[in-house]
């Protein structure tokens, strides 16, 4: 099993609102990476957190932010939502991170912005 | 800038056939090349990870190869089954920025 829980699974918001998504990896996996998947742009890397520190960041505007807690749970926040933020947001866990080893993905949170 | 391309975008074959999915990348400075499958309504499942120093990896009926010099990777599926129906994605990890760059995927349908 993937050992990654993402909540909520589905979400509907309106433009201008903000949203927080949660990702909980199984115990011991300190790396959490976030990805956005859209029909037009495909999968894109958002950022990676390792031991509560952002270790890597993709090319997304500052409206996208995240954090990680001491229990490895991670949250992703999007402020001032735009229609184009409608997407499937995936998070993945791994032991050491950095994309250098197998990542295990959660089922994703599907966000619809109206 | 790394670009990853997967051809074809969709493929439909009868059950039992062997098939090859293609992945090409423009920048050979990669740390590894990864193959995933995505089932509708589900997240991604890692299939194979090939380090830049390796030429191939095998797992069951799956075999992935890597040719950095030509910027190509292939995923070979032997004796295809209806359960193999999914979208297959490849992703290249840059060896400097450690960010995965993804292909658009190949949607595979195995007909019973």
Backbone of each chain as ProteinMPNN parsed JSONL, in Angstrom:
{"seq_chain_A": "XXXXXXXXXXXXXXXXXXXXXXXXXXXXXXXXXXXXXXXXXXXXXXXXXXXXXXXXXXXXXXXXXXXXXXXXXXXXXXXXXXXXXXXXXXXXXXXXXXXXXXXXXXXXXXXXXX", "coords_chain_A": {"N_chain_A": [[0.82, -1.191, 0.0], [0.249, 2.352, -0.481], [0.587, 4.027, 1.733], [0.049, 6.683, 2.243], [-1.953, 9.298, 3.172], [-4.352, 11.479, 1.996], [-6.149, 14.422, 2.514], [-8.741, 16.855, 2.051], [-10.448, 14.504, -0.133], [-11.875, 15.501, -2.253], [-12.719, 18.781, -3.343], [-14.386, 21.854, -3.542], [-14.058, 25.137, -4.473], [-14.304, 28.737, -4.663], [-13.215, 31.349, -6.87], [-10.612, 33.418, -5.617], [-10.768, 32.557, -3.009], [-9.025, 30.768, -0.376], [-7.183, 27.712, 0.124], [-6.438, 24.745, 1.968], [-4.598, 21.847, 1.862], [-4.029, 18.498, 2.969], [-1.5, 16.11, 3.791], [-0.523, 12.987, 4.847], [2.095, 10.995, 5.587], [3.227, 7.594, 6.133], [4.688, 6.563, 9.241], [8.08, 7.496, 9.793], [8.903, 8.174, 7.23], [10.4, 10.867, 6.044], [10.363, 12.624, 3.961], [8.284, 14.559, 1.94], [6.718, 15.187, -1.035], [5.076, 17.414, -3.272], [2.783, 17.561, -5.989], [1.266, 18.936, -8.915], [-1.384, 18.102, -11.046], [-2.715, 18.619, -14.156], [-4.957, 18.627, -17.002], [-3.932, 20.159, -19.101], [-1.231, 20.955, -18.542], [-0.11, 18.7, -17.498], [1.739, 16.673, -15.179], [3.327, 18.431, -12.622], [6.044, 19.461, -10.619], [5.715, 20.721, -7.398], [6.766, 21.35, -4.675], [9.158, 20.131, -2.221], [9.339, 18.789, 0.993], [11.432, 18.159, 3.738], [12.095, 16.795, 6.781], [10.77, 18.968, 8.057], [11.634, 21.161, 6.63], [11.653, 23.15, 3.704], [12.976, 21.788, 0.913], [13.206, 21.801, -1.782], [11.91, 23.486, -4.639], [9.473, 23.982, -7.079], [8.52, 25.673, -10.149], [6.383, 27.634, -9.39], [3.946, 30.175, -8.566], [4.114, 32.449, -5.704], [1.741, 32.144, -4.393], [1.323, 29.556, -3.847], [2.114, 27.561, -1.219], [3.692, 25.764, 1.471], [4.063, 23.532, 4.273], [5.697, 21.537, 6.772], [5.183, 19.285, 9.416], [6.417, 18.128, 12.636], [5.747, 15.459, 12.801], [5.918, 14.577, 10.272], [3.697, 15.003, 8.697], [2.249, 16.964, 6.135], [1.206, 20.1, 4.858], [-0.37, 21.854, 2.219], [-0.891, 25.02, 0.916], [-2.972, 27.144, -0.919], [-3.392, 30.346, -1.907], [-5.7, 32.99, -2.75], [-7.286, 31.807, -4.921], [-7.329, 30.755, -8.336], [-9.029, 30.104, -11.453], [-7.465, 28.428, -12.963], [-6.166, 26.917, -11.112], [-7.525, 24.66, -10.639], [-7.238, 21.279, -10.309], [-5.646, 18.043, -9.915], [-4.132, 17.354, -6.957], [-1.282, 15.89, -5.858], [0.487, 14.085, -3.385], [3.58, 12.701, -2.316], [5.452, 10.26, -0.606], [8.708, 9.513, 0.684], [11.734, 7.912, 1.803], [14.344, 9.159, 1.941], [14.059, 11.143, 0.092], [14.332, 13.746, -2.442], [13.839, 12.714, -4.89], [15.411, 10.606, -5.535], [14.864, 8.02, -5.021], [12.383, 5.422, -4.849], [9.136, 6.733, -4.888], [6.114, 6.985, -3.08], [2.824, 7.415, -3.756], [-0.047, 9.283, -2.703], [-3.688, 9.144, -3.013], [-4.531, 11.565, -3.95], [-5.886, 14.926, -4.016], [-8.672, 16.292, -5.39], [-9.216, 19.345, -6.699], [-11.559, 21.774, -7.429], [-12.054, 24.831, -8.845], [-14.328, 27.376, -8.932]], "CA_chain_A": [[0.0, 0.0, 0.0], [1.019, 3.573, -0.626], [0.912, 4.58, 3.036], [-0.09, 8.135, 2.206], [-3.337, 9.735, 3.289], [-4.565, 12.866, 1.59], [-7.473, 14.935, 2.828], [-9.872, 16.025, 1.655], [-10.288, 13.901, -1.456], [-12.499, 16.406, -3.23], [-12.912, 20.11, -2.78], [-14.87, 22.874, -4.466], [-13.849, 26.484, -3.958], [-14.545, 29.793, -5.636], [-12.064, 32.227, -7.116], [-10.284, 34.355, -4.559], [-10.655, 31.883, -1.725], [-7.79, 30.041, -0.149], [-7.449, 26.313, 0.447], [-5.355, 23.998, 2.592], [-4.662, 20.416, 1.636], [-3.203, 17.783, 3.931], [-0.863, 14.868, 3.359], [0.066, 12.296, 5.993], [2.819, 9.773, 5.22], [3.413, 6.659, 7.233], [5.753, 6.945, 10.154], [9.459, 7.227, 9.391], [9.246, 8.773, 5.935], [10.519, 12.281, 6.356], [10.241, 13.441, 2.752], [6.979, 14.68, 1.29], [6.732, 16.027, -2.237], [3.752, 17.774, -3.789], [2.7, 17.713, -7.433], [-0.013, 19.353, -9.484], [-1.671, 17.448, -12.323], [-3.814, 19.206, -14.926], [-5.007, 18.099, -18.372], [-3.146, 20.968, -20.02], [0.19, 20.995, -18.185], [0.356, 17.415, -16.998], [2.26, 16.651, -13.817], [4.395, 19.388, -12.361], [6.564, 19.448, -9.257], [5.461, 21.947, -6.619], [7.845, 21.477, -3.71], [9.488, 18.994, -1.381], [9.704, 19.067, 2.377], [12.195, 17.107, 4.399], [12.324, 17.154, 8.185], [10.136, 20.268, 8.35], [12.267, 22.224, 5.857], [11.463, 23.066, 2.258], [14.281, 21.451, 0.363], [13.217, 22.04, -3.208], [10.703, 24.189, -5.036], [9.252, 24.089, -8.514], [8.283, 26.995, -10.705], [5.012, 28.051, -9.13], [3.914, 31.487, -7.891], [4.15, 32.453, -4.25], [0.43, 31.786, -3.829], [1.437, 28.154, -3.441], [3.062, 27.42, -0.116], [3.504, 24.534, 2.217], [4.838, 23.353, 5.489], [5.712, 20.165, 7.259], [5.205, 19.219, 10.86], [7.408, 17.207, 13.197], [5.32, 14.073, 12.579], [6.059, 14.424, 8.816], [2.508, 15.464, 7.984], [2.508, 18.187, 5.377], [0.069, 20.85, 4.339], [-0.138, 22.745, 1.099], [-1.862, 26.104, 0.92], [-3.048, 27.982, -2.109], [-4.162, 31.544, -1.596], [-6.277, 33.72, -3.883], [-7.464, 30.781, -5.946], [-7.671, 31.099, -9.711], [-9.662, 28.976, -12.16], [-6.41, 27.537, -13.434], [-5.657, 26.084, -10.017], [-8.29, 23.411, -10.643], [-6.255, 20.238, -10.621], [-5.441, 16.963, -8.95], [-2.909, 17.603, -6.204], [-0.755, 14.63, -5.366], [1.689, 14.126, -2.575], [4.319, 11.452, -2.321], [6.395, 10.092, 0.504], [9.875, 8.652, 0.491], [12.578, 7.898, 3.003], [15.367, 10.203, 1.907], [13.605, 12.22, -0.756], [15.166, 14.218, -3.533], [13.511, 11.996, -6.12], [16.452, 9.638, -5.856], [14.419, 6.688, -4.686], [10.977, 5.207, -5.127], [8.168, 7.543, -4.168], [4.811, 6.37, -2.914], [1.858, 8.494, -3.904], [-1.394, 9.21, -2.191], [-4.723, 9.147, -4.052], [-4.71, 12.91, -4.457], [-7.035, 15.781, -3.712], [-9.148, 16.945, -6.615], [-9.693, 20.69, -6.395], [-12.28, 22.46, -8.489], [-12.228, 26.254, -8.539], [-15.418, 27.933, -9.75]], "C_chain_A": [[0.854, 1.239, 0.0], [1.421, 4.164, 0.713], [0.903, 6.087, 3.048], [-1.577, 8.476, 2.226], [-3.441, 11.198, 2.903], [-6.007, 13.259, 1.899], [-7.576, 16.405, 2.487], [-9.611, 15.392, 0.286], [-10.84, 14.792, -2.56], [-12.818, 17.729, -2.544], [-13.404, 21.049, -3.87], [-14.723, 24.232, -3.794], [-14.208, 27.48, -5.049], [-13.306, 30.672, -5.758], [-11.856, 33.203, -5.97], [-10.169, 33.727, -3.182], [-9.274, 31.262, -1.565], [-8.146, 28.62, 0.289], [-6.208, 25.684, 1.076], [-5.595, 22.516, 2.396], [-3.689, 19.73, 2.583], [-2.698, 16.467, 3.368], [-0.179, 14.236, 4.563], [0.757, 11.025, 5.532], [2.903, 8.838, 6.417], [4.639, 7.056, 8.029], [7.128, 6.59, 9.598], [9.867, 7.827, 8.07], [9.231, 10.283, 6.073], [10.364, 13.194, 5.145], [8.819, 13.392, 2.207], [7.118, 15.647, 0.123], [5.305, 16.256, -2.711], [3.839, 17.996, -5.293], [1.302, 18.195, -7.82], [-0.201, 18.642, -10.818], [-2.899, 18.082, -12.964], [-3.817, 18.624, -16.326], [-4.078, 18.871, -19.319], [-1.653, 20.911, -19.778], [0.739, 19.673, -17.711], [0.785, 17.52, -15.546], [3.408, 17.635, -13.676], [4.764, 19.359, -10.879], [6.305, 20.79, -8.594], [6.596, 22.215, -5.64], [8.012, 20.193, -2.929], [9.852, 19.495, 0.005], [10.408, 17.862, 2.963], [12.518, 17.58, 5.799], [11.955, 18.601, 8.467], [10.738, 21.437, 7.566], [11.955, 22.043, 4.375], [12.819, 22.874, 1.611], [14.362, 21.751, -1.131], [11.887, 22.672, -3.596], [10.632, 24.265, -6.543], [8.913, 25.514, -8.903], [6.816, 27.389, -10.593], [5.025, 29.386, -8.401], [3.84, 31.343, -6.375], [2.816, 32.149, -3.591], [0.414, 30.335, -3.324], [2.505, 28.061, -2.345], [2.781, 26.127, 0.624], [4.259, 24.566, 3.517], [4.778, 21.887, 5.894], [5.869, 20.198, 8.774], [6.183, 18.148, 11.35], [7.011, 15.738, 13.015], [5.305, 13.723, 11.088], [4.803, 14.786, 8.033], [2.794, 16.802, 7.317], [1.193, 18.824, 4.946], [0.522, 21.702, 3.165], [-1.255, 23.775, 1.08], [-1.808, 26.857, -0.401], [-3.934, 29.171, -1.759], [-4.686, 32.176, -2.881], [-6.452, 32.795, -5.091], [-7.878, 31.351, -7.295], [-8.283, 29.865, -10.373], [-8.627, 27.949, -12.584], [-5.791, 26.674, -12.353], [-6.444, 24.787, -9.884], [-7.379, 22.293, -11.124], [-6.384, 19.106, -9.619], [-4.108, 17.24, -8.27], [-2.483, 16.31, -5.527], [0.405, 14.877, -4.422], [2.301, 12.734, -2.545], [5.289, 11.422, -1.154], [7.603, 9.287, 0.03], [10.76, 8.787, 1.714], [13.559, 9.073, 2.998], [15.011, 11.365, 1.006], [14.555, 12.571, -1.883], [14.909, 13.507, -4.839], [14.47, 10.869, -6.45], [16.059, 8.201, -5.563], [12.92, 6.606, -4.988], [10.102, 6.104, -4.255], [6.833, 6.819, -4.158], [3.765, 7.485, -2.837], [0.551, 8.209, -3.189], [-2.395, 9.282, -3.329], [-5.01, 10.527, -4.621], [-5.932, 13.613, -3.906], [-7.423, 16.479, -4.995], [-9.802, 18.256, -6.227], [-10.363, 21.289, -7.619], [-12.505, 23.897, -8.046], [-13.266, 26.835, -9.499], [-15.389, 29.455, -9.759]], "O_chain_A": [[2.013, 1.218, 0.412], [2.498, 4.751, 0.823], [1.668, 6.709, 3.784], [-2.351, 7.996, 1.398], [-2.712, 12.046, 3.417], [-6.951, 12.532, 1.589], [-6.595, 17.137, 2.62], [-8.629, 15.736, -0.372], [-10.313, 14.817, -3.673], [-13.135, 17.789, -1.356], [-12.892, 21.036, -4.99], [-15.208, 24.443, -2.682], [-14.392, 27.112, -6.209], [-12.467, 30.722, -4.859], [-12.815, 33.746, -5.422], [-9.545, 34.296, -2.287], [-8.469, 31.239, -2.496], [-9.253, 28.357, 0.759], [-5.077, 26.049, 0.752], [-6.662, 21.996, 2.724], [-2.661, 20.296, 2.954], [-3.371, 15.803, 2.579], [0.645, 14.871, 5.221], [0.091, 10.072, 5.127], [2.68, 9.239, 7.559], [5.508, 7.786, 7.551], [7.318, 5.526, 9.009], [11.059, 7.979, 7.805], [8.173, 10.897, 6.204], [10.247, 14.41, 5.297], [8.235, 12.321, 2.038], [7.577, 16.778, 0.282], [4.441, 15.392, -2.565], [4.818, 18.537, -5.806], [0.309, 17.904, -7.152], [0.723, 18.587, -11.63], [-3.986, 18.081, -12.385], [-2.777, 18.168, -16.799], [-3.505, 18.286, -20.237], [-0.881, 20.827, -20.733], [1.95, 19.538, -17.536], [0.271, 18.339, -14.784], [4.33, 17.67, -14.491], [3.901, 19.246, -10.008], [6.624, 21.847, -9.139], [7.309, 23.21, -5.772], [7.164, 19.3, -2.953], [10.57, 20.482, 0.167], [10.036, 16.713, 2.723], [13.135, 18.628, 5.988], [12.738, 19.357, 9.043], [10.384, 22.589, 7.817], [11.988, 20.928, 3.855], [13.707, 23.714, 1.752], [15.45, 21.933, -1.678], [10.863, 22.423, -2.961], [11.62, 24.579, -7.206], [9.005, 26.437, -8.095], [6.104, 27.465, -11.594], [5.986, 29.707, -7.702], [3.546, 30.273, -5.843], [2.751, 31.922, -2.383], [-0.405, 29.958, -2.486], [3.656, 28.445, -2.55], [1.752, 25.485, 0.417], [4.996, 25.506, 3.815], [3.937, 21.117, 5.43], [6.589, 21.028, 9.328], [6.706, 17.363, 10.559], [7.874, 14.863, 13.073], [4.749, 12.7, 10.69], [4.854, 14.867, 6.806], [3.489, 17.656, 7.869], [0.2, 18.137, 4.706], [1.647, 22.2, 3.13], [-2.429, 23.431, 1.213], [-0.736, 27.161, -0.923], [-5.088, 29.005, -1.364], [-4.166, 31.918, -3.967], [-5.836, 32.991, -6.139], [-8.665, 32.293, -7.381], [-8.085, 28.737, -9.921], [-8.887, 26.746, -12.566], [-4.98, 25.796, -12.645], [-6.072, 23.911, -9.103], [-6.82, 22.361, -12.219], [-7.112, 19.189, -8.63], [-3.076, 17.348, -8.932], [-3.22, 15.722, -4.736], [1.212, 15.781, -4.641], [1.614, 11.728, -2.727], [5.865, 12.442, -0.774], [7.514, 8.49, -0.904], [10.558, 9.666, 2.553], [13.595, 9.873, 3.932], [15.581, 12.449, 1.128], [15.455, 11.806, -2.23], [15.667, 13.668, -5.796], [14.369, 10.246, -7.507], [16.826, 7.274, -5.822], [12.286, 7.601, -5.338], [10.307, 6.214, -3.046], [6.475, 6.129, -5.113], [3.82, 8.364, -1.977], [0.106, 7.067, -3.084], [-2.009, 9.459, -4.485], [-5.659, 10.649, -5.659], [-6.87, 12.993, -3.405], [-6.614, 17.171, -5.612], [-10.809, 18.279, -5.519], [-9.793, 21.304, -8.711], [-13.084, 24.142, -6.988], [-13.1, 26.788, -10.718], [-16.233, 30.085, -10.396]]}, "seq_chain_B": "XXXXXXXXXXXXXXXXXXXXXXXXXXXXXXXXXXXXXXXXXXXXXXXXXXXXXXXXXXXXXXXXXXXXXXXXXXXXXXXXXXXXXXXXXXXXXXXXXXXXXXXXXXXXXXXX", "coords_chain_B": {"N_chain_B": [[16.483, 23.391, -20.921], [14.744, 20.711, -19.561], [12.774, 18.434, -21.395], [10.24, 16.058, -21.613], [8.951, 13.495, -23.523], [6.284, 11.422, -24.53], [5.404, 8.841, -26.618], [3.244, 6.481, -28.169], [0.381, 8.686, -27.547], [-1.815, 7.271, -26.905], [-2.75, 3.832, -26.794], [-3.986, 0.792, -27.983], [-4.3, -2.595, -27.564], [-4.643, -6.14, -28.218], [-5.269, -8.576, -25.66], [-2.535, -10.404, -24.301], [-0.54, -9.72, -26.048], [2.842, -8.57, -26.546], [4.275, -5.444, -25.717], [5.613, -2.141, -26.309], [6.367, 0.849, -24.717], [7.249, 4.206, -25.265], [9.621, 6.701, -24.26], [11.094, 9.814, -24.368], [13.769, 12.114, -23.749], [15.181, 15.39, -23.492], [17.473, 16.395, -22.292], [20.391, 14.968, -21.303], [21.484, 14.978, -18.825], [20.66, 13.478, -16.383], [19.592, 12.119, -13.239], [18.106, 9.877, -12.63], [15.63, 7.752, -14.239], [12.22, 7.343, -14.263], [9.418, 5.162, -14.185], [5.896, 5.139, -14.031], [2.544, 4.077, -13.228], [-0.807, 5.12, -13.671], [-3.948, 4.783, -12.428], [-7.423, 5.333, -13.093], [-8.866, 7.729, -10.976], [-7.113, 7.21, -8.971], [-3.947, 7.478, -7.28], [-0.485, 7.693, -8.246], [1.494, 4.876, -9.133], [4.61, 3.625, -8.52], [6.631, 1.999, -10.854], [9.14, 1.212, -12.053], [12.508, 2.191, -11.495], [15.276, 3.577, -12.918], [18.606, 4.0, -12.498], [20.97, 6.495, -13.553], [23.325, 5.301, -14.238], [22.671, 2.79, -14.944], [21.442, 0.361, -17.32], [19.117, -1.064, -17.62], [16.099, -2.178, -15.963], [14.199, -4.628, -14.278], [10.99, -5.943, -13.488], [9.003, -8.422, -12.728], [6.74, -8.875, -15.322], [7.542, -6.607, -16.535], [9.929, -4.557, -18.155], [12.312, -2.098, -18.171], [14.284, 0.073, -20.089], [17.203, 2.138, -20.499], [18.752, 4.639, -22.336], [20.952, 6.908, -22.178], [22.554, 8.42, -23.886], [21.152, 8.641, -26.26], [18.89, 9.756, -25.324], [16.621, 8.26, -24.554], [14.093, 6.078, -23.258], [12.557, 2.947, -22.734], [9.612, 1.115, -21.989], [8.882, -2.125, -21.599], [6.289, -4.373, -21.851], [5.396, -7.549, -21.157], [3.338, -10.181, -22.405], [0.648, -8.99, -22.195], [-2.113, -7.994, -20.088], [-5.615, -7.487, -19.285], [-5.696, -6.097, -16.863], [-3.491, -4.506, -17.005], [-4.234, -2.216, -18.154], [-4.088, 1.209, -18.108], [-2.795, 4.527, -17.462], [0.443, 5.237, -18.432], [3.274, 6.751, -17.187], [6.343, 8.453, -17.658], [9.214, 9.817, -16.037], [11.859, 12.102, -15.671], [14.61, 12.655, -13.6], [16.368, 15.462, -12.881], [19.899, 15.932, -12.644], [20.922, 18.028, -11.305], [19.037, 19.851, -10.256], [17.303, 18.132, -9.069], [14.585, 17.699, -9.613], [11.619, 16.179, -10.697], [10.773, 15.797, -14.033], [8.015, 15.408, -16.013], [6.571, 13.192, -18.447], [3.718, 13.334, -20.713], [2.289, 11.047, -20.696], [1.155, 7.732, -21.662], [-1.793, 6.369, -22.639], [-2.933, 3.269, -22.059], [-4.775, 0.599, -23.328], [-5.872, -2.601, -22.851], [-7.345, -5.039, -24.623], [-9.712, -7.531, -23.889]], "CA_chain_B": [[15.322, 22.978, -20.136], [14.385, 19.325, -19.84], [11.447, 18.111, -21.903], [10.016, 14.62, -21.68], [7.887, 13.221, -24.484], [5.871, 10.03, -24.604], [4.691, 8.487, -27.831], [2.075, 7.29, -28.545], [-0.434, 9.189, -26.448], [-2.76, 6.215, -26.561], [-2.426, 2.567, -27.445], [-4.943, -0.262, -27.689], [-3.798, -3.86, -28.09], [-5.338, -7.316, -27.685], [-4.647, -9.269, -24.539], [-1.524, -11.401, -24.618], [0.54, -9.165, -26.869], [3.948, -7.849, -25.937], [4.227, -4.084, -26.228], [6.672, -1.22, -25.896], [6.025, 2.26, -24.559], [8.439, 5.01, -25.478], [9.827, 7.934, -23.509], [12.328, 10.485, -24.789], [14.092, 13.299, -22.964], [16.079, 16.234, -24.276], [18.707, 16.674, -21.562], [20.917, 13.691, -20.808], [21.99, 15.151, -17.46], [19.63, 13.002, -15.47], [20.023, 11.266, -12.135], [17.415, 8.617, -12.878], [14.452, 7.786, -15.091], [11.243, 6.56, -13.518], [8.154, 4.809, -14.828], [4.767, 5.02, -13.136], [1.247, 3.888, -13.828], [-1.873, 5.832, -12.989], [-5.275, 4.248, -12.673], [-8.44, 6.383, -12.908], [-9.305, 7.981, -9.614], [-6.107, 6.794, -8.005], [-2.662, 8.149, -7.405], [0.511, 7.053, -9.09], [2.211, 3.731, -8.595], [5.942, 3.495, -9.1], [6.867, 0.688, -11.483], [10.575, 0.944, -12.166], [13.402, 3.335, -11.4], [16.572, 3.236, -13.503], [19.646, 4.992, -12.205], [21.629, 6.955, -14.784], [24.44, 4.4, -14.544], [22.132, 1.499, -15.322], [20.886, 0.251, -18.666], [17.754, -1.575, -17.564], [15.561, -2.707, -14.721], [13.116, -5.577, -14.548], [10.115, -6.315, -12.394], [7.951, -9.281, -13.273], [6.567, -8.798, -16.783], [7.965, -5.284, -16.978], [11.352, -4.301, -18.315], [12.563, -0.74, -18.631], [15.657, 0.32, -20.526], [17.617, 3.542, -20.524], [19.893, 4.996, -23.182], [21.139, 8.337, -21.939], [23.188, 9.089, -25.024], [20.13, 8.952, -27.262], [17.766, 10.392, -24.651], [15.433, 7.418, -24.706], [13.794, 4.975, -22.365], [11.405, 2.173, -23.164], [8.992, 0.202, -21.031], [8.424, -3.319, -22.289], [5.321, -5.159, -21.083], [5.237, -8.864, -21.773], [2.081, -10.913, -22.205], [-0.244, -7.987, -21.604], [-3.365, -8.442, -19.483], [-6.552, -6.364, -19.114], [-5.325, -5.345, -15.668], [-2.413, -3.572, -17.324], [-4.85, -0.994, -18.687], [-3.808, 2.355, -17.231], [-1.93, 5.507, -18.103], [1.826, 5.035, -18.029], [4.036, 7.994, -17.225], [7.765, 8.411, -17.346], [9.683, 11.071, -15.463], [13.307, 12.192, -15.579], [15.082, 13.451, -12.478], [17.55, 16.227, -13.207], [20.977, 15.637, -11.705], [21.362, 19.245, -10.612], [17.949, 20.439, -9.472], [16.566, 17.051, -8.417], [13.15, 17.831, -9.817], [11.111, 15.266, -11.702], [10.078, 16.346, -15.188], [7.131, 14.322, -16.403], [5.935, 13.105, -19.75], [2.264, 13.478, -20.672], [1.711, 9.731, -20.475], [0.559, 6.91, -22.711], [-2.973, 5.663, -22.135], [-2.891, 1.915, -22.593], [-5.982, -0.224, -23.179], [-5.682, -3.999, -23.242], [-8.667, -5.589, -24.935], [-9.822, -8.98, -23.567]], "C_chain_B": [[14.895, 21.569, -20.564], [12.96, 19.222, -20.362], [11.352, 16.604, -22.057], [8.79, 14.365, -22.546], [7.566, 11.735, -24.492], [5.003, 9.824, -25.844], [4.488, 6.979, -27.854], [1.333, 7.806, -27.327], [-1.429, 8.147, -25.988], [-2.445, 4.981, -27.384], [-3.447, 1.531, -27.013], [-4.476, -1.544, -28.354], [-4.605, -5.003, -27.519], [-4.544, -7.938, -26.544], [-3.624, -10.299, -25.036], [-0.363, -10.871, -25.442], [1.632, -8.552, -26.004], [3.945, -6.435, -26.523], [5.344, -3.23, -25.624], [6.123, 0.199, -25.835], [7.315, 3.072, -24.606], [8.447, 6.302, -24.671], [11.138, 8.552, -23.999], [12.519, 11.752, -23.966], [15.191, 14.071, -23.671], [17.425, 16.478, -23.61], [19.204, 15.374, -20.923], [21.475, 13.787, -19.387], [20.906, 14.77, -16.454], [20.249, 12.142, -14.383], [19.393, 9.892, -12.26], [16.217, 8.847, -13.791], [13.446, 6.845, -14.441], [9.994, 6.321, -14.362], [7.086, 4.597, -13.758], [3.542, 4.593, -13.942], [0.221, 4.645, -12.986], [-3.198, 5.239, -13.409], [-6.304, 5.332, -12.382], [-8.858, 6.514, -11.453], [-8.292, 7.597, -8.55], [-4.827, 7.593, -8.223], [-1.742, 7.369, -8.32], [1.141, 5.877, -8.36], [3.547, 3.636, -9.295], [6.132, 2.085, -9.639], [8.355, 0.338, -11.473], [11.34, 2.252, -12.083], [14.759, 2.886, -11.918], [17.549, 4.351, -13.181], [20.376, 5.333, -13.505], [22.769, 6.033, -15.206], [23.973, 3.026, -15.01], [21.583, 1.524, -16.744], [19.455, -0.27, -18.65], [17.405, -2.051, -16.17], [14.378, -3.59, -15.071], [12.315, -5.812, -13.287], [8.966, -7.126, -12.986], [7.894, -9.226, -14.786], [7.023, -7.465, -17.355], [9.484, -5.205, -17.081], [11.513, -2.892, -18.856], [14.031, -0.598, -18.989], [15.929, 1.812, -20.562], [18.834, 3.703, -21.406], [20.069, 6.505, -23.067], [21.668, 9.059, -23.165], [22.172, 9.476, -26.093], [18.91, 9.629, -26.642], [16.486, 9.58, -24.738], [15.333, 6.382, -23.599], [12.582, 4.245, -22.924], [10.911, 1.314, -22.006], [8.377, -0.94, -21.831], [7.486, -4.08, -21.357], [5.095, -6.467, -21.819], [3.873, -9.444, -21.439], [1.032, -10.037, -21.529], [-1.575, -8.588, -21.143], [-4.308, -7.245, -19.35], [-6.229, -5.497, -17.901], [-4.168, -4.39, -15.882], [-2.952, -2.265, -17.884], [-4.705, 0.138, -17.677], [-3.076, 3.395, -18.074], [-0.522, 5.341, -17.536], [2.609, 6.329, -18.235], [5.508, 7.726, -16.956], [8.17, 9.792, -16.832], [11.196, 11.013, -15.326], [13.688, 13.11, -14.433], [16.37, 14.153, -12.857], [18.653, 16.012, -12.182], [21.548, 16.881, -11.033], [20.261, 19.823, -9.739], [17.086, 19.402, -8.754], [15.055, 17.258, -8.47], [12.724, 16.885, -10.931], [10.388, 16.049, -12.793], [9.311, 15.199, -15.834], [6.74, 14.381, -17.872], [4.426, 13.195, -19.59], [1.556, 12.139, -20.509], [1.23, 9.048, -21.743], [-0.603, 6.157, -22.085], [-3.06, 4.32, -22.83], [-4.2, 1.186, -22.288], [-5.669, -1.614, -23.696], [-7.055, -4.621, -23.421], [-8.703, -7.089, -24.658], [-10.075, -9.821, -24.818]], "O_chain_B": [[14.714, 21.281, -21.747], [12.048, 19.853, -19.827], [12.268, 15.957, -22.566], [7.727, 14.947, -22.328], [8.464, 10.894, -24.464], [4.02, 10.53, -26.075], [5.436, 6.239, -27.59], [1.625, 7.405, -26.201], [-1.841, 8.133, -24.828], [-1.946, 5.064, -28.507], [-3.745, 1.399, -25.825], [-4.277, -1.581, -29.568], [-5.196, -4.866, -26.448], [-3.319, -7.836, -26.48], [-3.829, -10.966, -26.05], [0.686, -11.51, -25.522], [1.387, -8.084, -24.892], [3.644, -6.256, -27.703], [5.924, -3.555, -24.588], [5.497, 0.681, -26.779], [8.338, 2.668, -24.054], [7.403, 6.91, -24.436], [12.17, 7.881, -24.037], [11.551, 12.383, -23.541], [16.029, 13.49, -24.361], [18.415, 16.74, -24.294], [18.513, 14.767, -20.104], [21.892, 12.78, -18.815], [20.324, 15.619, -15.778], [21.292, 11.519, -14.58], [20.043, 8.872, -12.03], [15.841, 9.984, -14.077], [13.766, 5.704, -14.109], [9.579, 7.174, -15.146], [7.328, 3.968, -12.728], [3.504, 4.727, -15.166], [0.362, 4.788, -11.771], [-3.53, 5.196, -14.594], [-6.081, 6.169, -11.508], [-9.164, 5.524, -10.788], [-8.588, 7.656, -7.356], [-4.667, 8.287, -9.227], [-2.178, 6.496, -9.072], [1.296, 5.887, -7.139], [3.611, 3.573, -10.523], [5.83, 1.102, -8.961], [8.762, -0.699, -10.95], [10.871, 3.291, -12.546], [15.33, 1.92, -11.412], [17.336, 5.506, -13.55], [20.389, 4.536, -14.444], [23.137, 5.985, -16.379], [24.783, 2.196, -15.422], [21.298, 2.588, -17.293], [18.668, 0.035, -19.546], [18.268, -2.292, -15.325], [13.651, -3.334, -16.031], [12.853, -5.876, -12.181], [8.081, -6.588, -13.652], [8.888, -9.499, -15.459], [6.892, -7.234, -18.557], [10.217, -5.706, -16.229], [10.921, -2.536, -19.875], [14.909, -1.089, -18.279], [15.015, 2.632, -20.643], [19.828, 2.994, -21.248], [19.416, 7.276, -23.771], [21.267, 10.188, -23.446], [22.312, 10.508, -26.751], [17.994, 10.031, -27.359], [15.405, 10.124, -24.963], [16.334, 5.884, -23.081], [11.692, 4.857, -23.514], [11.686, 0.855, -21.167], [7.468, -0.736, -22.635], [7.842, -4.392, -20.221], [4.655, -6.479, -22.968], [3.329, -9.234, -20.354], [0.589, -10.326, -20.418], [-2.085, -9.547, -21.723], [-3.848, -6.104, -19.306], [-6.467, -4.289, -17.92], [-3.893, -3.548, -15.027], [-2.198, -1.31, -18.066], [-5.149, 0.028, -16.534], [-2.778, 3.167, -19.247], [-0.326, 5.31, -16.321], [2.6, 6.916, -19.317], [5.865, 6.883, -16.133], [7.543, 10.8, -17.157], [11.75, 9.994, -14.913], [13.155, 14.212, -14.307], [17.373, 13.492, -13.128], [18.38, 15.92, -10.985], [22.526, 16.806, -10.289], [20.516, 20.239, -8.609], [16.242, 19.752, -7.929], [14.346, 17.02, -7.492], [13.376, 16.796, -11.971], [9.505, 16.859, -12.512], [9.88, 14.157, -16.158], [6.597, 15.454, -18.46], [3.909, 13.141, -18.474], [0.36, 12.098, -20.219], [0.94, 9.691, -22.752], [-0.429, 5.404, -21.127], [-3.24, 4.247, -24.046], [-4.666, 1.16, -21.149], [-5.25, -1.783, -24.841], [-7.833, -4.713, -22.472], [-7.841, -7.833, -25.125], [-10.192, -11.043, -24.727]]}, "name": "protein", "num_of_chains": 2, "seq": "XXXXXXXXXXXXXXXXXXXXXXXXXXXXXXXXXXXXXXXXXXXXXXXXXXXXXXXXXXXXXXXXXXXXXXXXXXXXXXXXXXXXXXXXXXXXXXXXXXXXXXXXXXXXXXXXXXXXXXXXXXXXXXXXXXXXXXXXXXXXXXXXXXXXXXXXXXXXXXXXXXXXXXXXXXXXXXXXXXXXXXXXXXXXXXXXXXXXXXXXXXXXXXXXXXXXXXXXXXXXXXXXXX"}
